[in-house]
Amino acid sequence: MLRLAGASLAGTAIEFYDFFVYGTAAALVLGPLFFPTFSPVAGTLAAFGTFGVGFVARPLGSVLFGHIGDRHGRRPVLVASLLLTGGATVAVGCVPTYDAIGLTAPALLLLLRFLQGLGLGGEWGGAVLLTAEHAPAERRGLWSSFPQIGPAVGFLLANGVMLALSATLSDAQFASWGWRVPFWAAGVLAVAGLWLRSSLAESPAFLDIDVPARLPLAEVLRGHWRLVLLTAGALSAGYAVFYTVTTWSLSYATERLGVDRTVMLMCIMAAVVVKGALTPLVAVLGDRFGRRPLCLIGSAACVVWMFPLIGLLATGEPALMFLGFLVAMLAFITMFAVIAAYLPELYEPRVRCTGAAVGYNLGGVLGGALTPVVATAVAQGERVPWGVAAYLTGVALLSLGCFALLPETRPVRMAAATKGRAEGETEATVG
């Protein structure tokens, strides 16, 4: 389990590195380079628009790779998704700017971002299921949390490289070629990820399926459509909070408040470090007390914290901004640490790869794709963008309501019928 969980964590970190490095570049540099005829705000909106395309592609990737995962196994998904995402990321670093090839430049950027999202849409389902379906029921939350640490590691890698380049290069050097280096590095990481995943065994739950689903998506839509919509709505707040902190706030603080980009990156990265470190600890609580209670607590915390978050961000003071980011990340991880165990447990094994991944990635469209664009548009002309706080609070209320309608799935211990029989405990999976 440790080797399997480690390989899943590493591969997921690499895939999310590819995805996050684009978000950081969109916040810092892609607008002027690929949309120079736009105003600064419009250029940022356009850059975040290409960023959002990756989220739109993720549900399509979950359908494509979910079909492969439910028909042919979870393991092939991990290899194919890593190749696609890694190749597209390296290609982004090679795209000439608008000044060199005109409108072809943003068009290529859009296409490659779509391919990135397509690959990542398959990655999460394959990595999580391979770990969750190998894990013992009573520790499924803990072991499944390892792939959930991957996004934090990927984010830190992406922003660490950006931070190093930002600190050592002049603005002209960074805009000329420095921003491309993190994209080129994705090729090396993809090769390392393929090597780590080459020896993983197939999931026992998949091997136990007698007749794989012929059309997994059709079965999910026919028998689990309500569950897919509820999980998408439930996860939207986590995505909205995460990308508000890691992407939109970076653009807002550097462009509107004049905060140094190195300071902003350090504040955000410090909060993400805490989030990543606490992920397995929160997952253990999920094994002990259940998945649903933690998700309800996390989404309720998001409802309460969005206005303080925006107020602290608007101060431009590093310590106060870090406090806002830290609490937001704690609320986020209270939900998302247990999601890797929760979503697979909601679906039967024959359609699990498709159902869990589609719900997870539709939540990304609702929360991750829209939030930077909406927040940038709403924040125009406001020193303290309370409209952004209101929007985020609304998304958090949606998530809270959806989690309230979902069942608990944690394996529970049932007492023995005969008092005093120490061996008379069995495990039953609910949901």
Summary of the structure (lengths in Angstrom):
residues: 431
radius of gyration: 21.1
end to end distance: 24.3
largest distance: 79.3
contacts: 1705
relative contact order: 0.15
helix: 81%
strand: 1%
